[in-house]
């Protein structure tokens, strides 16, 4: 069973990890024989955090319980509090995970935290728009590898801007390999367009 850790912090942007956590937890569209996913919230303490939407989340585990191995996955959602120095500890965990080939996925403000630690200097990435990382991260040196797209995959790193939660989810699910390709494409088409025929196409892929 593969473990996907979701870092939770105060002011977490509720909508950003929603698509991917819902699908990984429910496994409702998983292909036959897909590896099960253990979804765990992790934080710098066991105390509850309050999301941007006012929801209380009690973390499942603390940072020292996060397992550093190639099969681990770390999701870093956006928040208004990434500049707090206490979150430096999870960024160091992200560094360790990337070094062993594990998957790290950051969206919105979390990309700035990675950039500030130099973790985007040698990898293709995106963020909240051209010039954003230079503005908030004086030490950032990854300009040549910045890709002006909604969400970008570079090996075991997935980065996205604040409006790309659906595409970010699609790319993470694709990396994990838990959907059939046809199911993933139909799922993305349905949720990005809302067209009824795409829903029926999605259901059809589950009967093949």
N, CA, C and O of each residue as an XYZ file, in Angstrom:
832
protein
N       0.845     -1.199      0.000
C       0.000      0.000      0.000
C       0.879      1.249      0.000
O       1.804      1.370      0.803
N       0.580      2.170     -0.907
C       1.352      3.403     -1.014
C       0.754      4.473     -0.107
O      -0.467      4.593     -0.008
N       1.608      5.250      0.555
C       1.137      6.311      1.433
C       1.266      7.671      0.754
O       2.331      8.029      0.253
N       0.180      8.412      0.745
C       0.168      9.782      0.247
C      -0.041     10.695      1.451
O      -1.076     10.631      2.115
N       0.936     11.535      1.723
C       0.866     12.464      2.846
C       0.380     13.821      2.343
O       0.863     14.326      1.329
N      -0.567     14.397      3.050
C      -1.062     15.736      2.736
C      -0.640     16.656      3.878
O      -1.102     16.504      5.009
N       0.229     17.598      3.581
C       0.656     18.529      4.622
C      -0.464     19.520      4.898
O      -0.988     20.148      3.979
N      -0.828     19.657      6.170
C      -1.907     20.579      6.537
C      -1.338     21.682      7.418
O      -0.532     21.433      8.315
N      -1.771     22.897      7.144
C      -1.303     24.079      7.868
C      -2.423     25.108      7.904
O      -3.330     25.084      7.072
N      -2.352     25.998      8.862
C      -3.395     27.024      8.986
C      -3.529     27.817      7.688
O      -2.540     28.128      7.024
N      -4.759     28.133      7.350
C      -5.178     28.834      6.126
C      -5.027     27.990      4.868
O      -5.048     28.523      3.759
N      -4.876     26.674      5.029
C      -4.819     25.779      3.871
C      -5.968     26.093      2.920
O      -7.111     26.242      3.350
N      -5.664     26.193      1.630
C      -6.693     26.483      0.616
C      -7.490     25.210      0.342
O      -7.049     24.340     -0.408
N      -8.657     25.111      0.951
C      -9.450     23.875      0.956
C      -9.619     23.250     -0.426
O      -9.523     22.031     -0.571
N      -9.869     24.076     -1.439
C     -10.226     23.561     -2.758
C      -9.050     22.965     -3.521
O      -9.252     22.170     -4.438
N      -7.836     23.332     -3.163
C      -6.693     22.932     -3.986
C      -6.391     21.424     -3.947
O      -6.136     20.842     -5.001
N      -6.408     20.778     -2.788
C      -6.162     19.326     -2.794
C      -7.438     18.494     -2.941
O      -7.376     17.265     -2.952
N      -8.591     19.153     -3.052
C      -9.869     18.441     -2.987
C     -10.078     17.374     -4.047
O     -10.508     16.265     -3.730
N      -9.781     17.693     -5.305
C      -9.994     16.709     -6.372
C      -9.147     15.454     -6.155
O      -9.648     14.333     -6.244
N      -7.877     15.652     -5.874
C      -6.991     14.504     -5.788
C      -7.219     13.687     -4.521
O      -7.183     12.458     -4.571
N      -7.454     14.346     -3.384
C      -7.676     13.574     -2.162
C      -8.984     12.791     -2.226
O      -9.055     11.663     -1.740
N     -10.019     13.380     -2.821
C     -11.304     12.676     -2.932
C     -11.164     11.398     -3.744
O     -11.702     10.356     -3.368
N     -10.442     11.476     -4.857
C     -10.309     10.294     -5.707
C      -9.383      9.248     -5.102
O      -9.653      8.051     -5.201
N      -8.305      9.683     -4.482
C      -7.387      8.719     -3.890
C      -7.987      8.036     -2.678
O      -7.734      6.856     -2.436
N      -8.779      8.772     -1.917
C      -9.397      8.176     -0.726
C     -10.554      7.252     -1.099
O     -10.663      6.146     -0.569
N     -11.406      7.698     -1.998
C     -12.592      6.895     -2.332
C     -12.260      5.717     -3.234
O     -12.936      4.690     -3.177
N     -11.239      5.845     -4.060
C     -10.831      4.843     -5.062
C     -11.976      4.437     -5.984
O     -11.957      3.343     -6.547
N     -12.979      5.315     -6.144
C     -14.179      4.959     -6.889
C     -13.932      4.724     -8.374
O     -14.697      4.009     -9.022
N     -12.877      5.316     -8.917
C     -12.580      5.146    -10.337
C     -11.278      4.368    -10.571
O     -10.755      4.349    -11.685
N     -10.766      3.733     -9.526
C      -9.520      2.981     -9.671
C      -9.700      1.819    -10.639
O     -10.776      1.227    -10.725
N      -8.653      1.508    -11.353
C      -8.688      0.344    -12.235
C      -8.570     -0.939    -11.410
O      -8.120     -0.919    -10.265
N      -8.975     -2.031    -12.003
C      -8.895     -3.319    -11.316
C      -7.437     -3.631    -10.988
O      -6.545     -3.502    -11.826
N      -7.233     -4.041     -9.752
C      -5.898     -4.408     -9.319
C      -4.998     -3.249     -8.952
O      -3.821     -3.454     -8.656
N      -5.531     -2.022     -8.963
C      -4.708     -0.858     -8.618
C      -4.261     -0.928     -7.161
O      -4.982     -1.406     -6.284
N      -3.064     -0.442     -6.942
C      -2.540     -0.398     -5.577
C      -3.405      0.506     -4.710
O      -3.793      1.597     -5.129
N      -3.699      0.052     -3.513
C      -4.483      0.871     -2.584
C      -3.634      2.030     -2.073
O      -2.408      1.954     -1.997
N      -4.333      3.097     -1.728
C      -3.670      4.305     -1.238
C      -4.044      4.569      0.213
O      -5.220      4.561      0.575
N      -3.036      4.801      1.032
C      -3.266      5.236      2.405
C      -3.044      6.745      2.434
O      -1.925      7.214      2.223
N      -4.098      7.500      2.693
C      -4.028      8.962      2.692
C      -3.910      9.453      4.130
O      -4.778      9.174      4.958
N      -2.839     10.183      4.427
C      -2.610     10.655      5.792
C      -2.320     12.149      5.793
O      -1.552     12.640      4.966
N      -2.931     12.862      6.717
C      -2.581     14.266      6.909
C      -1.387     14.334      7.862
O      -1.313     13.595      8.844
N      -0.460     15.231      7.551
C       0.746     15.380      8.356
C       0.967     16.860      8.622
O       0.660     17.704      7.781
N       1.499     17.167      9.797
C       1.759     18.562     10.135
C       2.930     18.632     11.100
O       3.475     17.607     11.509
N       3.310     19.842     11.458
C       4.456     20.019     12.353
C       4.104     19.727     13.813
O       4.988     19.661     14.667
N       2.812     19.553     14.095
C       2.385     19.149     15.436
C       1.083     18.374     15.310
O       0.501     18.308     14.228
N       0.626     17.795     16.398
C      -0.632     17.053     16.386
C      -1.825     17.963     16.656
O      -2.968     17.506     16.659
N      -1.565     19.245     16.882
C      -2.650     20.178     17.148
C      -3.481     20.431     15.910
O      -2.968     20.324     14.796
N      -4.774     20.772     16.075
C      -5.648     21.016     14.926
C      -5.238     22.264     14.155
O      -4.736     23.229     14.732
N      -5.456     22.232     12.855
C      -5.234     23.425     12.041
C      -6.600     23.894     11.536
O      -7.562     23.126     11.510
N      -6.668     25.148     11.143
C      -7.907     25.705     10.610
C      -7.672     26.114      9.168
O      -6.804     26.939      8.883
N      -8.444     25.538      8.264
C      -8.283     25.829      6.845
C      -8.811     27.223      6.521
O      -9.421     27.881      7.364
N      -8.569     27.661      5.294
C      -9.074     28.954      4.853
C     -10.596     29.008      4.921
O     -11.188     30.066      5.132
N     -11.214     27.848      4.739
C     -12.672     27.767      4.809
C     -13.219     27.607      6.210
O     -14.430     27.484      6.393
N     -12.338     27.606      7.212
C     -12.781     27.516      8.599
C     -12.958     26.104      9.118
O     -13.484     25.916     10.216
N     -12.531     25.100      8.354
C     -12.646     23.720      8.809
C     -11.475     23.358      9.717
O     -10.342     23.784      9.492
N     -11.766     22.570     10.739
C     -10.726     22.103     11.653
C     -10.227     20.736     11.192
O     -11.019     19.828     10.942
N      -8.925     20.604     11.084
C      -8.313     19.336     10.682
C      -7.311     18.934     11.746
O      -6.411     19.702     12.084
N      -7.469     17.717     12.277
C      -6.515     17.191     13.242
C      -5.573     16.252     12.487
O      -6.020     15.228     11.969
N      -4.296     16.574     12.414
C      -3.354     15.762     11.630
C      -3.288     14.316     12.111
O      -3.410     14.030     13.302
N      -3.092     13.416     11.153
C      -2.931     12.005     11.493
C      -1.560     11.725     12.077
O      -1.404     10.837     12.915
N      -0.566     12.484     11.633
C       0.786     12.217     12.101
C       1.639     13.488     12.066
O       1.282     14.493     11.451
N       2.771     13.395     12.748
C       3.730     14.498     12.762
C       4.868     14.208     11.793
O       4.977     13.106     11.254
N       5.701     15.198     11.582
C       6.747     15.087     10.573
C       7.686     13.912     10.796
O       8.140     13.295      9.832
N       7.985     13.593     12.051
C       8.924     12.494     12.295
C       8.324     11.129     11.967
O       9.028     10.120     11.963
N       7.015     11.105     11.690
C       6.363      9.846     11.306
C       6.259      9.686      9.790
O       5.823      8.641      9.306
N       6.655     10.707      9.046
C       6.615     10.646      7.592
C       7.763      9.754      7.112
O       8.928      9.998      7.425
N       7.418      8.738      6.361
C       8.414      7.760      5.907
C       9.074      8.237      4.609
O       8.398      8.518      3.620
N      10.380      8.319      4.635
C      11.145      8.738      3.457
C      11.507      7.495      2.648
O      12.474      6.804      2.968
N      10.743      7.215      1.617
C      11.040      6.112      0.713
C      10.476      6.433     -0.663
O       9.631      7.317     -0.799
N      10.933      5.732     -1.666
C      10.604      6.069     -3.052
C       9.110      6.028     -3.326
O       8.625      6.780     -4.171
N       8.378      5.183     -2.645
C       6.945      5.050     -2.916
C       6.092      6.103     -2.209
O       4.891      6.196     -2.462
N       6.700      6.892     -1.332
C       5.936      7.921     -0.620
C       5.583      9.067     -1.561
O       6.299      9.347     -2.521
N       4.461      9.724     -1.264
C       4.013     10.884     -2.033
C       3.675     11.991     -1.039
O       3.013     11.742     -0.031
N       4.126     13.211     -1.322
C       3.835     14.347     -0.445
C       3.091     15.409     -1.237
O       3.578     15.884     -2.263
N       1.907     15.781     -0.755
C       1.128     16.857     -1.352
C       1.260     18.105     -0.487
O       1.037     18.068      0.723
N       1.624     19.202     -1.129
C       1.797     20.474     -0.425
C       0.789     21.474     -0.972
O       1.027     22.063     -2.026
N      -0.337     21.681     -0.282
C      -1.344     22.630     -0.764
C      -0.962     24.069     -0.471
O      -0.074     24.339      0.337
N      -1.635     24.974     -1.131
C      -1.398     26.381     -0.889
C      -1.974     26.832      0.443
O      -2.848     26.182      1.015
N      -1.463     27.963      0.926
C      -1.929     28.571      2.171
C      -1.311     29.958      2.255
O      -0.338     30.257      1.563
N      -1.881     30.803      3.106
C      -1.331     32.147      3.307
C      -0.222     32.174      4.351
O       0.345     33.230      4.631
N       0.089     31.008      4.930
C       1.018     30.969      6.060
C       2.338     30.269      5.742
O       3.088     29.926      6.656
N       2.629     30.053      4.467
C       3.855     29.340      4.121
C       5.119     30.091      4.534
O       6.176     29.477      4.677
N       5.032     31.386      4.724
C       6.224     32.159      5.109
C       6.639     31.917      6.562
O       7.736     32.312      6.957
N       5.797     31.285      7.349
C       6.143     30.968      8.740
C       7.321     29.986      8.739
O       7.273     28.956      8.066
N       8.354     30.303      9.480
C       9.581     29.499      9.455
C       9.376     28.056      9.926
O      10.183     27.183      9.606
N       8.310     27.799     10.677
C       8.107     26.431     11.168
C       7.834     25.448     10.031
O       7.993     24.239     10.200
N       7.426     25.966      8.881
C       7.147     25.078      7.757
C       8.412     24.691      6.995
O       8.363     23.907      6.048
N       9.536     25.245      7.416
C      10.796     24.846      6.804
C      11.094     23.368      6.985
O      11.795     22.767      6.172
N      10.561     22.780      8.052
C      10.821     21.370      8.339
C      10.201     20.454      7.279
O      10.809     19.457      6.892
N       8.999     20.785      6.812
C       8.371     19.943      5.786
C       9.073     20.136      4.440
O       9.121     19.214      3.626
N       9.608     21.314      4.209
C      10.346     21.537      2.963
C      11.633     20.714      2.954
O      12.053     20.230      1.903
N      12.254     20.556      4.109
C      13.427     19.686      4.192
C      13.034     18.232      3.955
O      13.795     17.469      3.361
N      11.849     17.850      4.416
C      11.338     16.504      4.126
C      11.109     16.352      2.625
O      11.392     15.299      2.054
N      10.601     17.400      1.992
C      10.399     17.373      0.548
C      11.733     17.186     -0.171
O      11.815     16.451     -1.155
N      12.766     17.848      0.318
C      14.107     17.708     -0.268
C      14.570     16.246     -0.191
O      15.087     15.691     -1.161
N      14.373     15.640      0.981
C      14.772     14.244      1.170
C      13.975     13.312      0.264
O      14.527     12.376     -0.315
N      12.676     13.574      0.144
C      11.832     12.733     -0.701
C      12.242     12.817     -2.160
O      12.346     11.795     -2.838
N      12.474     14.019     -2.644
C      12.906     14.179     -4.035
C      14.238     13.469     -4.271
O      14.461     12.900     -5.340
N      15.109     13.501     -3.288
C      16.431     12.892     -3.429
C      16.355     11.374     -3.580
O      17.200     10.779     -4.249
N      15.354     10.742     -2.968
C      15.233      9.273     -3.064
C      14.310      8.854     -4.199
O      14.061      7.663     -4.390
N      13.793      9.836     -4.962
C      12.924      9.509     -6.085
C      11.455      9.464     -5.753
O      10.646      9.037     -6.578
N      11.091      9.899     -4.551
C       9.678      9.950     -4.170
C       9.010     11.145     -4.860
O       9.689     12.022     -5.393
N       7.687     11.168     -4.842
C       6.928     12.191     -5.551
C       6.527     13.326     -4.618
O       5.983     13.092     -3.539
N       6.801     14.552     -5.042
C       6.406     15.755     -4.298
C       5.556     16.614     -5.217
O       5.928     16.876     -6.361
N       4.401     17.054     -4.705
C       3.449     17.815     -5.514
C       3.059     19.074     -4.758
O       2.512     19.004     -3.657
N       3.345     20.230     -5.356
C       3.100     21.514     -4.687
C       2.231     22.402     -5.561
O       2.353     22.401     -6.786
N       1.358     23.155     -4.918
C       0.462     24.048     -5.635
C       0.418     25.408     -4.938
O       0.494     25.497     -3.713
N       0.295     26.447     -5.732
C       0.112     27.810     -5.228
C       1.254     28.212     -4.285
O       2.420     28.114     -4.666
N       0.946     28.657     -3.079
C       1.956     29.162     -2.160
C       3.024     28.159     -1.801
O       4.134     28.544     -1.433
N       2.714     26.882     -1.898
C       3.708     25.858     -1.577
C       4.857     25.872     -2.576
O       5.980     25.504     -2.231
N       4.588     26.292     -3.814
C       5.672     26.374     -4.792
C       6.691     27.429     -4.378
O       7.887     27.280     -4.627
N       6.215     28.482     -3.751
C       7.132     29.526     -3.279
C       8.030     28.991     -2.171
O       9.208     29.341     -2.099
N       7.474     28.145     -1.311
C       8.279     27.555     -0.237
C       9.370     26.666     -0.820
O      10.498     26.666     -0.327
N       9.042     25.904     -1.871
C      10.051     25.075     -2.533
C      11.103     25.946     -3.207
O      12.300     25.671     -3.125
N      10.641     27.001     -3.874
C      11.570     27.896     -4.573
C      12.531     28.562     -3.600
O      13.719     28.703     -3.890
N      12.025     28.963     -2.465
C      12.842     29.653     -1.470
C      13.944     28.753     -0.934
O      14.992     29.224     -0.491
N      13.685     27.431     -0.982
C      14.686     26.473     -0.499
C      15.597     25.986     -1.617
O      16.436     25.113     -1.398
N      15.436     26.546     -2.816
C      16.285     26.164     -3.935
C      15.869     24.883     -4.637
O      16.600     24.386     -5.493
N      14.712     24.342     -4.293
C      14.298     23.058     -4.849
C      13.732     23.157     -6.260
O      13.484     22.136     -6.901
N      13.528     24.371     -6.747
C      13.058     24.550     -8.118
C      14.138     25.085     -9.044
O      13.874     25.341    -10.218
N      15.331     25.256     -8.538
C      16.401     25.857     -9.336
C      16.872     24.961    -10.473
O      17.395     25.457    -11.471
N      16.695     23.638    -10.338
C      17.211     22.716    -11.350
C      16.124     21.819    -11.931
O      16.425     20.802    -12.556
N      14.847     22.194    -11.727
C      13.733     21.388    -12.229
C      12.728     22.280    -12.944
O      12.500     23.417    -12.532
N      12.126     21.765    -14.017
C      11.047     22.499    -14.656
C       9.896     22.637    -13.668
O       9.581     21.706    -12.926
N       9.278     23.807    -13.672
C       8.237     24.058    -12.667
C       7.359     25.222    -13.108
O       7.653     25.917    -14.080
N       6.289     25.411    -12.375
C       5.449     26.585    -12.558
C       5.015     27.094    -11.186
O       5.346     26.511    -10.154
N       4.271     28.191    -11.202
C       3.798     28.768     -9.942
C       2.615     29.683    -10.254
O       1.808     29.379    -11.132
N       2.516     30.777     -9.552
C       1.347     31.662     -9.663
C       1.436     32.677    -10.788
O       0.666     33.637    -10.825
N       2.372     32.469    -11.708
C       2.522     33.380    -12.834
C       3.952     33.864    -12.958
O       4.683     33.886    -11.969
N       4.365     34.254    -14.158
C       5.728     34.764    -14.357
C       6.013     35.951    -13.441
O       5.208     36.874    -13.324
N       7.160     35.906    -12.803
C       7.559     36.999    -11.918
C       7.162     36.810    -10.470
O       7.690     37.495     -9.594
N       6.231     35.885    -10.195
C       5.766     35.708     -8.818
C       6.877     35.204     -7.906
O       7.092     35.745     -6.821
N       7.581     34.168     -8.347
C       8.608     33.592     -7.480
C       9.749     34.568     -7.232
O      10.297     34.609     -6.130
N      10.119     35.361     -8.250
C      11.156     36.376     -8.054
C      10.714     37.410     -7.013
O      11.526     37.912     -6.235
N       9.435     37.713     -7.015
C       8.907     38.727     -6.106
C       8.922     38.254     -4.655
O       9.234     39.029     -3.751
N       8.584     36.982     -4.430
C       8.446     36.502     -3.048
C       9.654     35.713     -2.555
O       9.780     35.465     -1.356
N      10.550     35.315     -3.469
C      11.710     34.508     -3.091
C      12.992     35.124     -3.661
O      13.400     34.764     -4.765
N      13.622     36.023     -2.949
C      14.827     36.703     -3.452
C      15.953     35.744     -3.841
O      16.783     36.074     -4.688
N      15.985     34.555     -3.223
C      17.066     33.603     -3.504
C      16.761     32.684     -4.684
O      17.597     31.858     -5.049
N      15.610     32.810     -5.272
C      15.173     31.951     -6.376
C      16.078     32.112     -7.594
O      16.364     33.231     -8.020
N      16.532     30.974     -8.157
C      17.434     31.023     -9.318
C      16.943     30.110    -10.447
O      17.723     29.726    -11.318
N      15.669     29.769    -10.432
C      15.162     28.821    -11.412
C      14.442     29.427    -12.596
O      13.682     28.736    -13.274
N      14.664     30.708    -12.861
C      13.925     31.404    -13.920
C      14.005     30.693    -15.273
O      13.020     30.656    -16.010
N      15.151     30.137    -15.599
C      15.330     29.503    -16.907
C      14.492     28.246    -17.067
O      14.252     27.797    -18.187
N      14.045     27.675    -15.952
C      13.264     26.443    -16.001
C      11.793     26.677    -15.669
O      11.015     25.732    -15.536
N      11.426     27.949    -15.537
C      10.017     28.255    -15.278
C       9.212     28.031    -16.558
O       9.604     28.479    -17.636
N       8.076     27.329    -16.425
C       7.198     27.047    -17.558
C       5.868     27.745    -17.293
O       5.215     27.490    -16.281
N       5.478     28.612    -18.193
C       4.244     29.376    -17.996
C       3.027     28.538    -18.408
O       2.367     28.816    -19.410
N       2.756     27.519    -17.614
C       1.602     26.638    -17.810
C       0.911     26.449    -16.476
O       1.469     26.763    -15.424
N      -0.312     25.930    -16.525
C      -1.109     25.786    -15.303
C      -0.501     24.801    -14.324
O      -0.481     25.057    -13.121
N      -0.005     23.678    -14.821
C       0.586     22.652    -13.972
C       1.668     21.940    -14.760
O       1.490     21.666    -15.947
N       2.784     21.639    -14.118
C       3.961     21.120    -14.811
C       4.509     19.901    -14.071
O       4.644     19.903    -12.847
N       4.820     18.866    -14.842
C       5.452     17.668    -14.290
C       6.902     17.613    -14.752
O       7.187     17.754    -15.941
N       7.810     17.410    -13.815
C       9.209     17.167    -14.146
C       9.659     15.968    -13.318
O      10.060     16.117    -12.164
N       9.591     14.798    -13.903
C       9.958     13.585    -13.175
C       9.040     13.335    -11.998
O       7.851     13.066    -12.170
N       9.596     13.424    -10.804
C       8.826     13.152     -9.592
C       8.358     14.428     -8.880
O       7.996     14.402     -7.703
N       8.373     15.537     -9.614
C       7.893     16.806     -9.055
C       6.738     17.342     -9.896
O       6.829     17.417    -11.121
N       5.655     17.712     -9.220
C       4.501     18.318     -9.892
C       4.229     19.658     -9.224
O       4.029     19.722     -8.011
N       4.222     20.724    -10.010
C       3.930     22.057     -9.473
C       2.767     22.668    -10.244
O       2.562     22.370    -11.421
N       2.016     23.521     -9.572
C       0.834     24.111    -10.204
C       0.532     25.475     -9.624
O       0.940     25.805     -8.510
N      -0.199     26.266    -10.411
C      -0.689     27.554     -9.962
C      -2.012     27.395     -9.232
O      -2.562     26.294     -9.199
N      -2.536     28.465     -8.648
C      -3.700     28.388     -7.754
C      -5.015     27.998     -8.421
O      -5.940     27.560     -7.738
N      -5.115     28.147     -9.738
C      -6.366     27.811    -10.419
C      -6.296     26.473    -11.138
O      -7.175     26.149    -11.937
N      -5.264     25.702    -10.862
C      -5.035     24.466    -11.622
C      -5.231     23.198    -10.800
O      -4.611     22.176    -11.093
N      -6.073     23.244     -9.787
C      -6.204     22.076     -8.910
C      -6.691     20.829     -9.642
O      -6.296     19.718     -9.289
N      -7.542     20.991    -10.654
C      -8.042     19.832    -11.386
C      -6.929     19.197    -12.231
O      -6.743     17.981    -12.201
N      -6.201     20.011    -12.972
C      -5.102     19.483    -13.783
C      -4.013     18.904    -12.898
O      -3.446     17.860    -13.217
N      -3.718     19.560    -11.806
C      -2.735     19.072    -10.822
C      -3.138     17.678    -10.347
O      -2.307     16.774    -10.269
N      -4.423     17.517    -10.032
C      -4.932     16.216     -9.592
C      -4.761     15.180    -10.695
O      -4.332     14.057    -10.431
N      -5.090     15.544    -11.910
C      -4.972     14.619    -13.041
C      -3.537     14.128    -13.188
O      -3.296     12.933    -13.363
N      -2.595     15.048    -13.116
C      -1.195     14.677    -13.299
C      -0.692     13.800    -12.158
O       0.114     12.896    -12.378
N      -1.164     14.061    -10.941
C      -0.768     13.227     -9.797
C      -1.349     11.828     -9.944
O      -0.645     10.838     -9.742
N      -2.621     11.739    -10.293
C      -3.262     10.437    -10.485
C      -2.560      9.651    -11.583
O      -2.388      8.436    -11.480
N      -2.157     10.359    -12.636
C      -1.448      9.707    -13.738
C      -0.109      9.146    -13.269
O       0.255      8.031    -13.644
N       0.621      9.892    -12.465
C       1.899      9.422    -11.938
C       1.714      8.188    -11.060
O       2.542      7.277    -11.073
N       0.628      8.166    -10.302
C       0.375      7.033     -9.415
C      -0.106      5.803    -10.176
O       0.021      4.681     -9.685
N      -0.657      6.007    -11.371
C      -1.085      4.888    -12.202
C      -2.275      4.112    -11.680
O      -2.388      2.914    -11.939
N      -3.173      4.769    -10.944
C      -4.294      4.042    -10.342
C      -5.568      4.061    -11.194
O      -6.506      3.313    -10.919
N      -5.606      4.911    -12.224
C      -6.731      4.937    -13.159
C      -6.290      4.314    -14.486
O      -5.117      4.383    -14.853
N      -7.236      3.708    -15.196
C      -6.988      3.403    -16.593
C      -6.840      4.735    -17.334
O      -7.451      5.732    -16.948
N      -6.042      4.751    -18.382
C      -5.830      5.991    -19.122
C      -7.148      6.559    -19.647
O      -7.373      7.768    -19.590
N      -8.009      5.693    -20.153
C      -9.288      6.163    -20.695
C     -10.173      6.746    -19.603
O     -10.899      7.713    -19.834
N     -10.112      6.156    -18.412
C     -10.896      6.662    -17.286
C     -10.401      8.028    -16.864
O     -11.198      8.928    -16.599
N      -9.093      8.187    -16.800
C      -8.513      9.464    -16.380
C      -8.868     10.572    -17.366
O      -9.214     11.680    -16.957
N      -8.785     10.283    -18.652
C      -9.115     11.290    -19.655
C     -10.586     11.670    -19.584
O     -10.932     12.848    -19.684
N     -11.455     10.674    -19.410
C     -12.898     10.949    -19.304
C     -13.221     11.697    -18.018
O     -14.062     12.596    -18.013
N     -12.561     11.331    -16.936
C     -12.749     12.015    -15.639
C     -12.378     13.491    -15.773
O     -13.116     14.372    -15.331
N     -11.233     13.745    -16.383
C     -10.782     15.128    -16.541
C     -11.716     15.902    -17.469
O     -12.029     17.064    -17.211
N     -12.152     15.269    -18.528
C     -13.051     15.936    -19.470
C     -14.376     16.289    -18.799
O     -14.925     17.368    -19.022
N     -14.880     15.382    -17.985
C     -16.160     15.658    -17.325
C     -16.038     16.801    -16.322
O     -16.853     17.724    -16.334
N     -15.041     16.748    -15.467
C     -14.924     17.775    -14.430
C     -14.444     19.113    -14.968
O     -14.662     20.141    -14.327
N     -13.802     19.130    -16.118
C     -13.369     20.402    -16.696
C     -14.426     21.036    -17.586
O     -14.385     22.242    -17.830
N     -15.379     20.236    -18.078
C     -16.413     20.789    -18.965
C     -17.810     20.754    -18.369
O     -18.635     21.617    -18.670
N     -18.083     19.763    -17.527
C     -19.419     19.608    -16.966
C     -20.428     19.042    -17.960
O     -21.623     19.004    -17.671
N     -19.965     18.607    -19.113
C     -20.874     18.104    -20.136
C     -21.382     16.704    -19.780
O     -20.588     15.818    -19.462
N     -22.713     16.501    -19.832
C     -23.284     15.213    -19.453
C     -22.701     14.033    -20.226
O     -22.511     12.954    -19.665
N     -22.418     14.234    -21.510
C     -21.902     13.122    -22.299
C     -20.541     12.649    -21.805
O     -20.167     11.489    -21.984
N     -19.810     13.568    -21.182
C     -18.519     13.177    -20.623
C     -18.697     12.304    -19.389
O     -17.878     11.426    -19.118
N     -19.772     12.550    -18.642
C     -20.060     11.698    -17.487
C     -20.370     10.279    -17.947
O     -19.879      9.311    -17.367
N     -21.179     10.161    -18.980
C     -21.522      8.836    -19.482
C     -20.293      8.141    -20.073
O     -20.143      6.925    -19.955
N     -19.426      8.917    -20.703
C     -18.180      8.363    -21.207
C     -17.310      7.825    -20.060
O     -16.681      6.773    -20.176
N     -17.295      8.573    -18.961
C     -16.548      8.138    -17.778
C     -17.099      6.830    -17.239
O     -16.339      5.912    -16.932
N     -18.432      6.740    -17.120
C     -19.043      5.523    -16.615
C     -18.773      4.340    -17.534
O     -18.603      3.210    -17.075
N     -18.734      4.606    -18.824
C     -18.482      3.546    -19.791
C     -17.081      2.947    -19.623
O     -16.896      1.743    -19.800
N     -16.116      3.771    -19.287
C     -14.751      3.259    -19.124
C     -14.659      2.282    -17.961
O     -13.769      1.432    -17.940
N     -15.554      2.388    -17.004
C     -15.515      1.513    -15.836
C     -16.119      0.149    -16.126
O     -15.963     -0.779    -15.332
N     -16.800      0.017    -17.242
C     -17.457     -1.242    -17.602
C     -16.629     -2.061    -18.582
O     -16.997     -3.183    -18.930
N     -15.515     -1.499    -19.022
C     -14.685     -2.196    -20.022
C     -13.847     -3.290    -19.346
O     -13.085     -3.987    -20.017
